[in-house]
């Protein structure tokens, strides 16, 4: 029997994701670029990762600074067409920028990727 101890919930989540990703082929890992687990997974595994960015206009300075960080962005997911256009305008190289627009059908968007704005829209659609 193998027993593993974890320093906290974050360590457990990282361990679980790392174990899962080792057994999968062609996985795309989507996460918030400022999330420590996402950063650790993308720097320590060979998985295709796509940062999910919210409020590009409010975080433009931070986004410019991290655009060429330890794991350069080639594919990015943003929350709106406005953020998509803004990110494309500041990019200094080819990037694939896709948006999950609140104008589109967001009923199938995973809760982890919903913002307060999309959650409110989704609730209104179901009312």
Backbone atoms as SQL, in Angstrom:
CREATE TABLE atoms (id INTEGER PRIMARY KEY, chain TEXT, resi INTEGER, resn TEXT, atom TEXT, x REAL, y REAL, z REAL);
INSERT INTO atoms VALUES
  (1, 'A', 1, 'UNK', 'N', 0.842, -1.159, 0.000),
  (2, 'A', 1, 'UNK', 'CA', 0.000, 0.000, 0.000),
  (3, 'A', 1, 'UNK', 'C', 0.898, 1.236, 0.000),
  (4, 'A', 2, 'UNK', 'N', 0.506, 2.213, -0.796),
  (5, 'A', 2, 'UNK', 'CA', 1.264, 3.450, -0.885),
  (6, 'A', 2, 'UNK', 'C', 0.456, 4.569, -0.231),
  (7, 'A', 3, 'UNK', 'N', 1.099, 5.313, 0.651),
  (8, 'A', 3, 'UNK', 'CA', 0.455, 6.428, 1.340),
  (9, 'A', 3, 'UNK', 'C', 1.206, 7.699, 0.969),
  (10, 'A', 4, 'UNK', 'N', 0.438, 8.718, 0.609),
  (11, 'A', 4, 'UNK', 'CA', 1.026, 10.007, 0.263),
  (12, 'A', 4, 'UNK', 'C', 0.453, 11.070, 1.179),
  (13, 'A', 5, 'UNK', 'N', 1.324, 11.885, 1.729),
  (14, 'A', 5, 'UNK', 'CA', 0.888, 12.995, 2.587),
  (15, 'A', 5, 'UNK', 'C', 1.020, 14.297, 1.817),
  (16, 'A', 6, 'UNK', 'N', 0.106, 15.215, 2.095),
  (17, 'A', 6, 'UNK', 'CA', 0.108, 16.496, 1.407),
  (18, 'A', 6, 'UNK', 'C', 0.169, 17.628, 2.421),
  (19, 'A', 7, 'UNK', 'N', 0.879, 18.681, 2.041),
  (20, 'A', 7, 'UNK', 'CA', 1.018, 19.840, 2.929),
  (21, 'A', 7, 'UNK', 'C', -0.276, 20.644, 3.001),
  (22, 'A', 8, 'UNK', 'N', -1.131, 20.473, 2.010),
  (23, 'A', 8, 'UNK', 'CA', -2.399, 21.212, 1.998),
  (24, 'A', 8, 'UNK', 'C', -3.216, 20.830, 0.786),
  (25, 'A', 9, 'UNK', 'N', -4.354, 21.457, 0.657),
  (26, 'A', 9, 'UNK', 'CA', -5.276, 21.165, -0.438),
  (27, 'A', 9, 'UNK', 'C', -4.643, 21.444, -1.794),
  (28, 'A', 10, 'UNK', 'N', -3.907, 22.540, -1.895),
  (29, 'A', 10, 'UNK', 'CA', -3.263, 22.886, -3.161),
  (30, 'A', 10, 'UNK', 'C', -2.290, 21.801, -3.610),
  (31, 'A', 11, 'UNK', 'N', -1.518, 21.257, -2.667),
  (32, 'A', 11, 'UNK', 'CA', -0.588, 20.173, -3.000),
  (33, 'A', 11, 'UNK', 'C', -1.333, 18.937, -3.486),
  (34, 'A', 12, 'UNK', 'N', -2.461, 18.633, -2.846),
  (35, 'A', 12, 'UNK', 'CA', -3.260, 17.490, -3.272),
  (36, 'A', 12, 'UNK', 'C', -3.795, 17.707, -4.678),
  (37, 'A', 13, 'UNK', 'N', -4.340, 18.898, -4.962),
  (38, 'A', 13, 'UNK', 'CA', -4.872, 19.188, -6.301),
  (39, 'A', 13, 'UNK', 'C', -3.784, 19.046, -7.362),
  (40, 'A', 14, 'UNK', 'N', -2.616, 19.585, -7.064),
  (41, 'A', 14, 'UNK', 'CA', -1.508, 19.495, -8.010),
  (42, 'A', 14, 'UNK', 'C', -1.136, 18.031, -8.252),
  (43, 'A', 15, 'UNK', 'N', -0.992, 17.266, -7.186),
  (44, 'A', 15, 'UNK', 'CA', -0.635, 15.851, -7.313),
  (45, 'A', 15, 'UNK', 'C', -1.671, 15.110, -8.143),
  (46, 'A', 16, 'UNK', 'N', -2.950, 15.336, -7.874),
  (47, 'A', 16, 'UNK', 'CA', -4.016, 14.640, -8.588),
  (48, 'A', 16, 'UNK', 'C', -3.976, 14.991, -10.073),
  (49, 'A', 17, 'UNK', 'N', -3.851, 16.290, -10.391),
  (50, 'A', 17, 'UNK', 'CA', -3.791, 16.703, -11.795),
  (51, 'A', 17, 'UNK', 'C', -2.569, 16.133, -12.497),
  (52, 'A', 18, 'UNK', 'N', -1.446, 16.153, -11.810),
  (53, 'A', 18, 'UNK', 'CA', -0.218, 15.626, -12.401),
  (54, 'A', 18, 'UNK', 'C', -0.373, 14.140, -12.712),
  (55, 'A', 19, 'UNK', 'N', -0.936, 13.355, -11.791),
  (56, 'A', 19, 'UNK', 'CA', -1.164, 11.931, -12.012),
  (57, 'A', 19, 'UNK', 'C', -2.133, 11.702, -13.170),
  (58, 'A', 20, 'UNK', 'N', -3.191, 12.476, -13.219),
  (59, 'A', 20, 'UNK', 'CA', -4.184, 12.352, -14.282),
  (60, 'A', 20, 'UNK', 'C', -3.573, 12.669, -15.641),
  (61, 'A', 21, 'UNK', 'N', -2.831, 13.766, -15.723),
  (62, 'A', 21, 'UNK', 'CA', -2.253, 14.187, -16.990),
  (63, 'A', 21, 'UNK', 'C', -1.227, 13.191, -17.528),
  (64, 'A', 22, 'UNK', 'N', -0.568, 12.450, -16.642),
  (65, 'A', 22, 'UNK', 'CA', 0.406, 11.438, -17.066),
  (66, 'A', 22, 'UNK', 'C', -0.265, 10.297, -17.829),
  (67, 'A', 23, 'UNK', 'N', -1.543, 10.069, -17.565),
  (68, 'A', 23, 'UNK', 'CA', -2.242, 8.930, -18.169),
  (69, 'A', 23, 'UNK', 'C', -3.059, 9.313, -19.394),
  (70, 'A', 24, 'UNK', 'N', -3.047, 10.571, -19.778),
  (71, 'A', 24, 'UNK', 'CA', -3.893, 11.049, -20.872),
  (72, 'A', 24, 'UNK', 'C', -3.054, 11.477, -22.071),
  (73, 'A', 25, 'UNK', 'N', -3.645, 11.322, -23.237),
  (74, 'A', 25, 'UNK', 'CA', -3.007, 11.805, -24.464),
  (75, 'A', 25, 'UNK', 'C', -3.862, 12.931, -25.035),
  (76, 'A', 26, 'UNK', 'N', -3.222, 13.870, -25.672),
  (77, 'A', 26, 'UNK', 'CA', -3.924, 14.968, -26.339),
  (78, 'A', 26, 'UNK', 'C', -4.842, 15.760, -25.409),
  (79, 'A', 27, 'UNK', 'N', -4.358, 16.059, -24.225),
  (80, 'A', 27, 'UNK', 'CA', -5.126, 16.853, -23.267),
  (81, 'A', 27, 'UNK', 'C', -4.775, 18.323, -23.441),
  (82, 'A', 28, 'UNK', 'N', -5.789, 19.169, -23.382),
  (83, 'A', 28, 'UNK', 'CA', -5.580, 20.611, -23.356),
  (84, 'A', 28, 'UNK', 'C', -5.977, 21.080, -21.966),
  (85, 'A', 29, 'UNK', 'N', -5.055, 21.710, -21.267),
  (86, 'A', 29, 'UNK', 'CA', -5.269, 22.148, -19.889),
  (87, 'A', 29, 'UNK', 'C', -5.545, 23.646, -19.901),
  (88, 'A', 30, 'UNK', 'N', -6.749, 24.040, -19.507),
  (89, 'A', 30, 'UNK', 'CA', -7.148, 25.446, -19.491),
  (90, 'A', 30, 'UNK', 'C', -7.188, 25.927, -18.051),
  (91, 'A', 31, 'UNK', 'N', -6.539, 27.047, -17.791),
  (92, 'A', 31, 'UNK', 'CA', -6.539, 27.562, -16.428),
  (93, 'A', 31, 'UNK', 'C', -6.218, 29.037, -16.368),
  (94, 'A', 32, 'UNK', 'N', -6.449, 29.596, -15.208),
  (95, 'A', 32, 'UNK', 'CA', -6.144, 31.005, -14.979),
  (96, 'A', 32, 'UNK', 'C', -4.629, 31.150, -14.858),
  (97, 'A', 33, 'UNK', 'N', -4.064, 32.088, -15.601),
  (98, 'A', 33, 'UNK', 'CA', -2.610, 32.241, -15.623),
  (99, 'A', 33, 'UNK', 'C', -2.034, 32.647, -14.274),
  (100, 'A', 34, 'UNK', 'N', -2.843, 33.242, -13.404),
  (101, 'A', 34, 'UNK', 'CA', -2.337, 33.641, -12.093),
  (102, 'A', 34, 'UNK', 'C', -2.576, 32.567, -11.025),
  (103, 'A', 35, 'UNK', 'N', -3.128, 31.420, -11.418),
  (104, 'A', 35, 'UNK', 'CA', -3.374, 30.335, -10.469),
  (105, 'A', 35, 'UNK', 'C', -2.088, 29.544, -10.225),
  (106, 'A', 36, 'UNK', 'N', -1.680, 29.365, -8.959),
  (107, 'A', 36, 'UNK', 'CA', -0.408, 28.683, -8.686),
  (108, 'A', 36, 'UNK', 'C', -0.378, 27.236, -9.180),
  (109, 'A', 37, 'UNK', 'N', -1.492, 26.533, -9.115),
  (110, 'A', 37, 'UNK', 'CA', -1.517, 25.145, -9.596),
  (111, 'A', 37, 'UNK', 'C', -1.343, 25.117, -11.111),
  (112, 'A', 38, 'UNK', 'N', -2.035, 26.009, -11.803),
  (113, 'A', 38, 'UNK', 'CA', -1.893, 26.100, -13.262),
  (114, 'A', 38, 'UNK', 'C', -0.437, 26.391, -13.631),
  (115, 'A', 39, 'UNK', 'N', 0.163, 27.358, -12.958),
  (116, 'A', 39, 'UNK', 'CA', 1.556, 27.713, -13.256),
  (117, 'A', 39, 'UNK', 'C', 2.496, 26.526, -13.009),
  (118, 'A', 40, 'UNK', 'N', 2.269, 25.809, -11.914),
  (119, 'A', 40, 'UNK', 'CA', 3.132, 24.674, -11.579),
  (120, 'A', 40, 'UNK', 'C', 2.960, 23.536, -12.590),
  (121, 'A', 41, 'UNK', 'N', 1.720, 23.239, -12.964),
  (122, 'A', 41, 'UNK', 'CA', 1.459, 22.173, -13.943),
  (123, 'A', 41, 'UNK', 'C', 2.088, 22.519, -15.289),
  (124, 'A', 42, 'UNK', 'N', 1.908, 23.754, -15.743),
  (125, 'A', 42, 'UNK', 'CA', 2.423, 24.125, -17.063),
  (126, 'A', 42, 'UNK', 'C', 3.943, 24.196, -17.101),
  (127, 'A', 43, 'UNK', 'N', 4.569, 24.431, -15.958),
  (128, 'A', 43, 'UNK', 'CA', 6.033, 24.486, -15.958),
  (129, 'A', 43, 'UNK', 'C', 6.670, 23.121, -15.716),
  (130, 'A', 44, 'UNK', 'N', 5.910, 22.164, -15.180),
  (131, 'A', 44, 'UNK', 'CA', 6.520, 20.878, -14.833),
  (132, 'A', 44, 'UNK', 'C', 6.028, 19.700, -15.680),
  (133, 'A', 45, 'UNK', 'N', 5.048, 19.910, -16.533),
  (134, 'A', 45, 'UNK', 'CA', 4.556, 18.812, -17.374),
  (135, 'A', 45, 'UNK', 'C', 4.591, 19.236, -18.831),
  (136, 'A', 46, 'UNK', 'N', 4.502, 18.269, -19.699),
  (137, 'A', 46, 'UNK', 'CA', 4.525, 18.535, -21.123),
  (138, 'A', 46, 'UNK', 'C', 3.098, 18.455, -21.668),
  (139, 'A', 47, 'UNK', 'N', 2.232, 19.297, -21.157),
  (140, 'A', 47, 'UNK', 'CA', 0.831, 19.304, -21.561),
  (141, 'A', 47, 'UNK', 'C', 0.546, 20.604, -22.307),
  (142, 'A', 48, 'UNK', 'N', -0.314, 20.526, -23.322),
  (143, 'A', 48, 'UNK', 'CA', -0.701, 21.756, -24.016),
  (144, 'A', 48, 'UNK', 'C', -1.567, 22.563, -23.072),
  (145, 'A', 49, 'UNK', 'N', -1.146, 23.774, -22.791),
  (146, 'A', 49, 'UNK', 'CA', -1.853, 24.619, -21.830),
  (147, 'A', 49, 'UNK', 'C', -2.367, 25.876, -22.517),
  (148, 'A', 50, 'UNK', 'N', -3.555, 26.282, -22.101),
  (149, 'A', 50, 'UNK', 'CA', -4.149, 27.503, -22.624),
  (150, 'A', 50, 'UNK', 'C', -4.532, 28.386, -21.450),
  (151, 'A', 51, 'UNK', 'N', -3.900, 29.561, -21.324),
  (152, 'A', 51, 'UNK', 'CA', -4.291, 30.475, -20.259),
  (153, 'A', 51, 'UNK', 'C', -5.689, 31.031, -20.520),
  (154, 'A', 52, 'UNK', 'N', -6.462, 31.169, -19.461),
  (155, 'A', 52, 'UNK', 'CA', -7.789, 31.774, -19.518),
  (156, 'A', 52, 'UNK', 'C', -7.686, 33.117, -18.819),
  (157, 'A', 53, 'UNK', 'N', -7.837, 34.198, -19.572),
  (158, 'A', 53, 'UNK', 'CA', -7.644, 35.544, -19.042),
  (159, 'A', 53, 'UNK', 'C', -8.979, 36.262, -18.930),
  (160, 'A', 54, 'UNK', 'N', -9.178, 36.956, -17.808),
  (161, 'A', 54, 'UNK', 'CA', -10.371, 37.770, -17.639),
  (162, 'A', 54, 'UNK', 'C', -9.969, 39.231, -17.468),
  (163, 'A', 55, 'UNK', 'N', -10.853, 40.114, -17.855),
  (164, 'A', 55, 'UNK', 'CA', -10.630, 41.559, -17.706),
  (165, 'A', 55, 'UNK', 'C', -9.295, 42.008, -18.279),
  (166, 'A', 56, 'UNK', 'N', -9.074, 41.709, -19.551),
  (167, 'A', 56, 'UNK', 'CA', -7.811, 42.079, -20.195),
  (168, 'A', 56, 'UNK', 'C', -7.552, 43.574, -20.060),
  (169, 'A', 57, 'UNK', 'N', -8.574, 44.404, -20.279),
  (170, 'A', 57, 'UNK', 'CA', -8.364, 45.851, -20.229),
  (171, 'A', 57, 'UNK', 'C', -7.952, 46.327, -18.841),
  (172, 'A', 58, 'UNK', 'N', -8.440, 45.662, -17.785),
  (173, 'A', 58, 'UNK', 'CA', -8.079, 46.051, -16.416),
  (174, 'A', 58, 'UNK', 'C', -6.701, 45.534, -16.015),
  (175, 'A', 59, 'UNK', 'N', -6.213, 44.514, -16.708),
  (176, 'A', 59, 'UNK', 'CA', -4.940, 43.879, -16.355),
  (177, 'A', 59, 'UNK', 'C', -3.913, 43.984, -17.469),
  (178, 'A', 60, 'UNK', 'N', -4.023, 44.990, -18.309),
  (179, 'A', 60, 'UNK', 'CA', -3.181, 45.080, -19.496),
  (180, 'A', 60, 'UNK', 'C', -1.688, 45.114, -19.176),
  (181, 'A', 61, 'UNK', 'N', -1.289, 45.833, -18.140),
  (182, 'A', 61, 'UNK', 'CA', 0.131, 45.900, -17.779),
  (183, 'A', 61, 'UNK', 'C', 0.680, 44.557, -17.355),
  (184, 'A', 62, 'UNK', 'N', -0.061, 43.858, -16.496),
  (185, 'A', 62, 'UNK', 'CA', 0.354, 42.538, -16.027),
  (186, 'A', 62, 'UNK', 'C', 0.380, 41.532, -17.183),
  (187, 'A', 63, 'UNK', 'N', -0.597, 41.626, -18.069),
  (188, 'A', 63, 'UNK', 'CA', -0.659, 40.706, -19.206),
  (189, 'A', 63, 'UNK', 'C', 0.519, 40.931, -20.147),
  (190, 'A', 64, 'UNK', 'N', 0.842, 42.185, -20.426),
  (191, 'A', 64, 'UNK', 'CA', 2.005, 42.479, -21.271),
  (192, 'A', 64, 'UNK', 'C', 3.277, 41.908, -20.643),
  (193, 'A', 65, 'UNK', 'N', 3.403, 42.044, -19.328),
  (194, 'A', 65, 'UNK', 'CA', 4.608, 41.580, -18.639),
  (195, 'A', 65, 'UNK', 'C', 4.732, 40.062, -18.644),
  (196, 'A', 66, 'UNK', 'N', 3.614, 39.360, -18.584),
  (197, 'A', 66, 'UNK', 'CA', 3.670, 37.891, -18.504),
  (198, 'A', 66, 'UNK', 'C', 3.497, 37.203, -19.849),
  (199, 'A', 67, 'UNK', 'N', 3.260, 37.969, -20.903),
  (200, 'A', 67, 'UNK', 'CA', 3.034, 37.376, -22.220),
  (201, 'A', 67, 'UNK', 'C', 4.216, 36.518, -22.684),
  (202, 'A', 68, 'UNK', 'N', 5.402, 36.849, -22.219),
  (203, 'A', 68, 'UNK', 'CA', 6.596, 36.106, -22.622),
  (204, 'A', 68, 'UNK', 'C', 7.285, 35.484, -21.403),
  (205, 'A', 69, 'UNK', 'N', 6.494, 34.990, -20.488),
  (206, 'A', 69, 'UNK', 'CA', 7.042, 34.419, -19.256),
  (207, 'A', 69, 'UNK', 'C', 7.663, 33.047, -19.513),
  (208, 'A', 70, 'UNK', 'N', 7.823, 32.264, -18.457),
  (209, 'A', 70, 'UNK', 'CA', 8.461, 30.954, -18.552),
  (210, 'A', 70, 'UNK', 'C', 7.790, 30.031, -19.563),
  (211, 'A', 71, 'UNK', 'N', 6.498, 30.154, -19.720),
  (212, 'A', 71, 'UNK', 'CA', 5.797, 29.378, -20.747),
  (213, 'A', 71, 'UNK', 'C', 5.066, 30.346, -21.679),
  (214, 'A', 72, 'UNK', 'N', 5.714, 30.717, -22.792),
  (215, 'A', 72, 'UNK', 'CA', 5.127, 31.691, -23.715),
  (216, 'A', 72, 'UNK', 'C', 3.751, 31.241, -24.207),
  (217, 'A', 73, 'UNK', 'N', 2.868, 32.199, -24.354),
  (218, 'A', 73, 'UNK', 'CA', 1.509, 31.887, -24.788),
  (219, 'A', 73, 'UNK', 'C', 1.455, 31.741, -26.306),
  (220, 'A', 74, 'UNK', 'N', 0.847, 30.660, -26.760),
  (221, 'A', 74, 'UNK', 'CA', 0.586, 30.455, -28.179),
  (222, 'A', 74, 'UNK', 'C', -0.919, 30.442, -28.422),
  (223, 'A', 75, 'UNK', 'N', -1.665, 29.984, -27.428),
  (224, 'A', 75, 'UNK', 'CA', -3.124, 29.940, -27.472),
  (225, 'A', 75, 'UNK', 'C', -3.648, 30.562, -26.194),
  (226, 'A', 76, 'UNK', 'N', -4.669, 31.390, -26.316),
  (227, 'A', 76, 'UNK', 'CA', -5.236, 32.075, -25.153),
  (228, 'A', 76, 'UNK', 'C', -6.755, 32.063, -25.289),
  (229, 'A', 77, 'UNK', 'N', -7.432, 31.913, -24.159),
  (230, 'A', 77, 'UNK', 'CA', -8.882, 31.998, -24.104),
  (231, 'A', 77, 'UNK', 'C', -9.247, 33.208, -23.256),
  (232, 'A', 78, 'UNK', 'N', -10.122, 34.064, -23.774),
  (233, 'A', 78, 'UNK', 'CA', -10.547, 35.260, -23.045),
  (234, 'A', 78, 'UNK', 'C', -12.069, 35.254, -22.929),
  (235, 'A', 79, 'UNK', 'N', -12.601, 36.188, -22.126),
  (236, 'A', 79, 'UNK', 'CA', -14.023, 36.153, -21.802),
  (237, 'A', 79, 'UNK', 'C', -14.924, 36.926, -22.747),
  (238, 'A', 80, 'UNK', 'N', -14.366, 37.749, -23.629),
  (239, 'A', 80, 'UNK', 'CA', -15.239, 38.542, -24.497),
  (240, 'A', 80, 'UNK', 'C', -14.533, 38.888, -25.802),
  (241, 'A', 81, 'UNK', 'N', -15.328, 39.289, -26.770),
  (242, 'A', 81, 'UNK', 'CA', -14.759, 39.732, -28.048),
  (243, 'A', 81, 'UNK', 'C', -13.910, 40.991, -27.853),
  (244, 'A', 82, 'UNK', 'N', -14.332, 41.860, -26.939),
  (245, 'A', 82, 'UNK', 'CA', -13.560, 43.087, -26.653),
  (246, 'A', 82, 'UNK', 'C', -12.167, 42.725, -26.138),
  (247, 'A', 83, 'UNK', 'N', -12.090, 41.776, -25.179),
  (248, 'A', 83, 'UNK', 'CA', -10.794, 41.337, -24.661),
  (249, 'A', 83, 'UNK', 'C', -9.966, 40.676, -25.754),
  (250, 'A', 84, 'UNK', 'N', -10.617, 39.934, -26.638),
  (251, 'A', 84, 'UNK', 'CA', -9.922, 39.282, -27.755),
  (252, 'A', 84, 'UNK', 'C', -9.264, 40.332, -28.650),
  (253, 'A', 85, 'UNK', 'N', -10.007, 41.356, -29.031),
  (254, 'A', 85, 'UNK', 'CA', -9.462, 42.414, -29.883),
  (255, 'A', 85, 'UNK', 'C', -8.339, 43.168, -29.187),
  (256, 'A', 86, 'UNK', 'N', -8.509, 43.444, -27.909),
  (257, 'A', 86, 'UNK', 'CA', -7.479, 44.162, -27.160),
  (258, 'A', 86, 'UNK', 'C', -6.205, 43.332, -27.056),
  (259, 'A', 87, 'UNK', 'N', -6.326, 42.058, -26.740),
  (260, 'A', 87, 'UNK', 'CA', -5.152, 41.201, -26.631),
  (261, 'A', 87, 'UNK', 'C', -4.448, 41.063, -27.979),
  (262, 'A', 88, 'UNK', 'N', -5.220, 40.916, -29.031),
  (263, 'A', 88, 'UNK', 'CA', -4.608, 40.827, -30.365),
  (264, 'A', 88, 'UNK', 'C', -3.880, 42.123, -30.726),
  (265, 'A', 89, 'UNK', 'N', -4.389, 43.250, -30.248),
  (266, 'A', 89, 'UNK', 'CA', -3.752, 44.530, -30.584),
  (267, 'A', 89, 'UNK', 'C', -2.428, 44.739, -29.844),
  (268, 'A', 90, 'UNK', 'N', -2.243, 44.113, -28.691),
  (269, 'A', 90, 'UNK', 'CA', -0.981, 44.301, -27.962),
  (270, 'A', 90, 'UNK', 'C', 0.014, 43.172, -28.210),
  (271, 'A', 91, 'UNK', 'N', -0.434, 42.089, -28.853),
  (272, 'A', 91, 'UNK', 'CA', 0.461, 40.953, -29.110),
  (273, 'A', 91, 'UNK', 'C', 1.497, 41.347, -30.149),
  (274, 'A', 92, 'UNK', 'N', 2.743, 40.966, -29.889),
  (275, 'A', 92, 'UNK', 'CA', 3.818, 41.292, -30.819),
  (276, 'A', 92, 'UNK', 'C', 4.289, 40.066, -31.596),
  (277, 'A', 93, 'UNK', 'N', 3.440, 39.042, -31.637),
  (278, 'A', 93, 'UNK', 'CA', 3.739, 37.821, -32.386),
  (279, 'A', 93, 'UNK', 'C', 2.421, 37.116, -32.667),
  (280, 'A', 94, 'UNK', 'N', 2.487, 36.067, -33.470),
  (281, 'A', 94, 'UNK', 'CA', 1.272, 35.316, -33.792),
  (282, 'A', 94, 'UNK', 'C', 0.795, 34.540, -32.583),
  (283, 'A', 95, 'UNK', 'N', -0.469, 34.702, -32.266),
  (284, 'A', 95, 'UNK', 'CA', -1.113, 33.971, -31.172),
  (285, 'A', 95, 'UNK', 'C', -2.518, 33.610, -31.618),
  (286, 'A', 96, 'UNK', 'N', -3.008, 32.499, -31.133),
  (287, 'A', 96, 'UNK', 'CA', -4.393, 32.117, -31.364),
  (288, 'A', 96, 'UNK', 'C', -5.193, 32.578, -30.150),
  (289, 'A', 97, 'UNK', 'N', -6.037, 33.595, -30.335),
  (290, 'A', 97, 'UNK', 'CA', -6.843, 34.133, -29.245),
  (291, 'A', 97, 'UNK', 'C', -8.297, 33.799, -29.532),
  (292, 'A', 98, 'UNK', 'N', -8.928, 33.064, -28.628),
  (293, 'A', 98, 'UNK', 'CA', -10.333, 32.711, -28.760),
  (294, 'A', 98, 'UNK', 'C', -11.099, 33.330, -27.607),
  (295, 'A', 99, 'UNK', 'N', -12.388, 33.586, -27.854),
  (296, 'A', 99, 'UNK', 'CA', -13.190, 34.179, -26.788),
  (297, 'A', 99, 'UNK', 'C', -14.398, 33.318, -26.481),
  (298, 'A', 100, 'UNK', 'N', -14.764, 33.329, -25.213),
  (299, 'A', 100, 'UNK', 'CA', -16.007, 32.747, -24.751),
  (300, 'A', 100, 'UNK', 'C', -16.875, 33.954, -24.450),
  (301, 'A', 101, 'UNK', 'N', -17.622, 34.377, -25.439),
  (302, 'A', 101, 'UNK', 'CA', -18.353, 35.630, -25.333),
  (303, 'A', 101, 'UNK', 'C', -19.654, 35.461, -24.561),
  (304, 'A', 102, 'UNK', 'N', -19.966, 36.414, -23.691),
  (305, 'A', 102, 'UNK', 'CA', -21.268, 36.377, -23.017),
  (306, 'A', 102, 'UNK', 'C', -22.427, 36.459, -24.006),
  (307, 'A', 103, 'UNK', 'N', -22.146, 36.920, -25.235),
  (308, 'A', 103, 'UNK', 'CA', -23.186, 36.988, -26.251),
  (309, 'A', 103, 'UNK', 'C', -23.539, 35.618, -26.808),
  (310, 'A', 104, 'UNK', 'N', -22.635, 34.642, -26.624),
  (311, 'A', 104, 'UNK', 'CA', -22.883, 33.309, -27.155),
  (312, 'A', 104, 'UNK', 'C', -23.603, 32.463, -26.120),
  (313, 'A', 105, 'UNK', 'N', -23.917, 31.255, -26.482),
  (314, 'A', 105, 'UNK', 'CA', -24.587, 30.344, -25.561),
  (315, 'A', 105, 'UNK', 'C', -23.575, 29.870, -24.531),
  (316, 'A', 106, 'UNK', 'N', -23.711, 30.327, -23.294),
  (317, 'A', 106, 'UNK', 'CA', -22.740, 29.990, -22.260),
  (318, 'A', 106, 'UNK', 'C', -23.262, 28.935, -21.302),
  (319, 'A', 107, 'UNK', 'N', -24.395, 28.340, -21.620),
  (320, 'A', 107, 'UNK', 'CA', -24.979, 27.357, -20.715),
  (321, 'A', 107, 'UNK', 'C', -24.040, 26.175, -20.487),
  (322, 'A', 108, 'UNK', 'N', -23.218, 25.850, -21.488),
  (323, 'A', 108, 'UNK', 'CA', -22.326, 24.704, -21.364),
  (324, 'A', 108, 'UNK', 'C', -20.935, 25.059, -20.867),
  (325, 'A', 109, 'UNK', 'N', -20.698, 26.324, -20.562),
  (326, 'A', 109, 'UNK', 'CA', -19.396, 26.757, -20.057),
  (327, 'A', 109, 'UNK', 'C', -19.201, 26.214, -18.647),
  (328, 'A', 110, 'UNK', 'N', -18.090, 25.504, -18.380),
  (329, 'A', 110, 'UNK', 'CA', -17.863, 24.974, -17.033),
  (330, 'A', 110, 'UNK', 'C', -17.871, 26.089, -15.989),
  (331, 'A', 111, 'UNK', 'N', -18.405, 25.796, -14.824),
  (332, 'A', 111, 'UNK', 'CA', -18.510, 26.794, -13.752),
  (333, 'A', 111, 'UNK', 'C', -17.149, 27.404, -13.422),
  (334, 'A', 112, 'UNK', 'N', -16.079, 26.615, -13.505),
  (335, 'A', 112, 'UNK', 'CA', -14.744, 27.108, -13.174),
  (336, 'A', 112, 'UNK', 'C', -14.287, 28.199, -14.142),
  (337, 'A', 113, 'UNK', 'N', -14.861, 28.253, -15.335),
  (338, 'A', 113, 'UNK', 'CA', -14.460, 29.246, -16.319),
  (339, 'A', 113, 'UNK', 'C', -15.451, 30.391, -16.425),
  (340, 'A', 114, 'UNK', 'N', -16.513, 30.370, -15.617),
  (341, 'A', 114, 'UNK', 'CA', -17.482, 31.452, -15.668),
  (342, 'A', 114, 'UNK', 'C', -17.033, 32.607, -14.789),
  (343, 'A', 115, 'UNK', 'N', -17.241, 33.810, -15.284),
  (344, 'A', 115, 'UNK', 'CA', -16.969, 35.006, -14.494),
  (345, 'A', 115, 'UNK', 'C', -18.282, 35.426, -13.846),
  (346, 'A', 116, 'UNK', 'N', -18.243, 36.400, -12.968),
  (347, 'A', 116, 'UNK', 'CA', -19.475, 36.906, -12.363),
  (348, 'A', 116, 'UNK', 'C', -20.437, 37.384, -13.450),
  (349, 'A', 117, 'UNK', 'N', -19.870, 38.005, -14.485),
  (350, 'A', 117, 'UNK', 'CA', -20.685, 38.535, -15.573),
  (351, 'A', 117, 'UNK', 'C', -21.378, 37.404, -16.346),
  (352, 'A', 118, 'UNK', 'N', -20.620, 36.359, -16.699),
  (353, 'A', 118, 'UNK', 'CA', -21.227, 35.255, -17.461),
  (354, 'A', 118, 'UNK', 'C', -22.179, 34.449, -16.596),
  (355, 'A', 119, 'UNK', 'N', -21.886, 34.315, -15.305),
  (356, 'A', 119, 'UNK', 'CA', -22.785, 33.591, -14.405),
  (357, 'A', 119, 'UNK', 'C', -24.117, 34.310, -14.304),
  (358, 'A', 120, 'UNK', 'N', -24.070, 35.639, -14.210),
  (359, 'A', 120, 'UNK', 'CA', -25.307, 36.419, -14.121),
  (360, 'A', 120, 'UNK', 'C', -26.115, 36.308, -15.403),
  (361, 'A', 121, 'UNK', 'N', -25.417, 36.346, -16.549),
  (362, 'A', 121, 'UNK', 'CA', -26.108, 36.188, -17.825),
  (363, 'A', 121, 'UNK', 'C', -26.735, 34.811, -17.945),
  (364, 'A', 122, 'UNK', 'N', -25.987, 33.807, -17.514),
  (365, 'A', 122, 'UNK', 'CA', -26.465, 32.430, -17.601),
  (366, 'A', 122, 'UNK', 'C', -27.692, 32.245, -16.707),
  (367, 'A', 123, 'UNK', 'N', -27.676, 32.823, -15.517),
  (368, 'A', 123, 'UNK', 'CA', -28.819, 32.734, -14.604),
  (369, 'A', 123, 'UNK', 'C', -30.031, 33.409, -15.208),
  (370, 'A', 124, 'UNK', 'N', -29.811, 34.528, -15.878),
  (371, 'A', 124, 'UNK', 'CA', -30.907, 35.237, -16.512),
  (372, 'A', 124, 'UNK', 'C', -31.513, 34.474, -17.668),
  (373, 'A', 125, 'UNK', 'N', -30.685, 33.696, -18.371),
  (374, 'A', 125, 'UNK', 'CA', -31.171, 32.908, -19.492),
  (375, 'A', 125, 'UNK', 'C', -32.042, 31.757, -19.016),
  (376, 'A', 126, 'UNK', 'N', -31.743, 31.253, -17.829),
  (377, 'A', 126, 'UNK', 'CA', -32.488, 30.102, -17.330),
  (378, 'A', 126, 'UNK', 'C', -33.733, 30.500, -16.560),
  (379, 'A', 127, 'UNK', 'N', -33.916, 31.798, -16.318),
  (380, 'A', 127, 'UNK', 'CA', -35.058, 32.256, -15.522),
  (381, 'A', 127, 'UNK', 'C', -36.330, 32.269, -16.336);
